[in-house]
Amino acid sequence: LEYMNKYRMITDHLTIVDGVVRTMDLVTTLYVDRSNRLNSEDIKQRVSDIILNYFSTNSMDFGSPFIYADVINNVLKDAGVRFFKIENFTSDVHADFNEIIQLNNLEINVEFV
C-alpha cells in the first residue's frame, strides 16, 4: 500500500481488500429421453463436465456473477439432454468485487421422460 500510494493521483484513495471464495452447492435434475436410458451415465458425466467448466477458474473471476440462464443454456447444448433444471436456485447470484464464486458440491439427479 505504501508503494502504490506513491503513484496515486490526488483524488484517488487506495484500499487493499482480501479476496473471498464464495462456495455454491448445486442440486440439479437432468431430464433424459427413455430411449437414452443406457447412455444416461455418459450424458450425466458430460453435463457434470459442462458445469465444472463453467465454474473453473479460467471462466470465473472476482466479481463475476453466477448466471442461472448461462448454465442451463450450456447444458441444453448437449444433444442427450431433453431438459435441465437447477433445483436450489431460481435466479442469478451476484458477487462483490472481491468475491469469486466456486462450486462446492454438485448433485445431478436423472429422470426419464
Buried (B, 14 or more C-beta within 10 A) or exposed (E): EEEEEEEEEEEEEEEEEEEEEBEBEBBBBBBBBEEBEEEBEEBBEBBBEBBEEBBEEEEBEBEEEBBBEEBBEBBBEBEBBBEBEBEEBEEEEEBEEEBBBEBEEBEBEBEEE
